[in-house]
């Protein structure tokens, strides 16, 4: 699907509601634009602190049930690997 928007003289634009919903973007969230080798752009939003805390709690719970040592940030690393297949 294609969406169109207008760029203002100050360089701002409105991200269509459908895209904001799909990405879970809310006011105040940080968004990154990454240019690919083919010249296209990828839009991503940063994770909120609440999302990071939830992932760390989940990783801590997993570590407790598997007798694996838990390090701070494990939840973020695991979630990134699951999400991006790395």
GIQUI-V528332 format. One record per backbone hydrogen bond with DSSP energy under -0.5 kcal/mol. NH is the residue of the N-H (numbers start at 1). CO is the residue of the C=O. E is the energy in kcal/mol with one decimal. If there is no record, write none. Layout:
NH,CO,E
NH,CO,E
This chain:
8,12,-3.1
11,8,-1.8
15,13,-0.5
16,14,-0.5
19,16,-0.6
20,16,-2.2
21,17,-2.5
22,18,-2.1
23,19,-2.5
24,20,-1.1
25,20,-2.3
29,26,-2.1
32,44,-3.1
34,42,-2.5
36,40,-3.5
39,36,-1.7
42,34,-2.8
44,32,-2.2
46,30,-2.7
52,48,-2.0
53,49,-2.6
54,50,-2.4
55,51,-2.2
56,52,-2.3
57,53,-2.5
58,54,-2.3
59,55,-2.3
60,56,-2.4
61,57,-2.3
62,58,-2.3
63,59,-2.5
64,60,-2.0
65,61,-1.5
66,62,-1.3
67,63,-0.7
68,63,-1.6
74,71,-2.2
77,73,-2.4
78,74,-2.9
79,75,-2.5
80,76,-2.3
81,77,-2.2
82,78,-2.5
83,79,-2.6
84,80,-2.9
85,81,-1.6
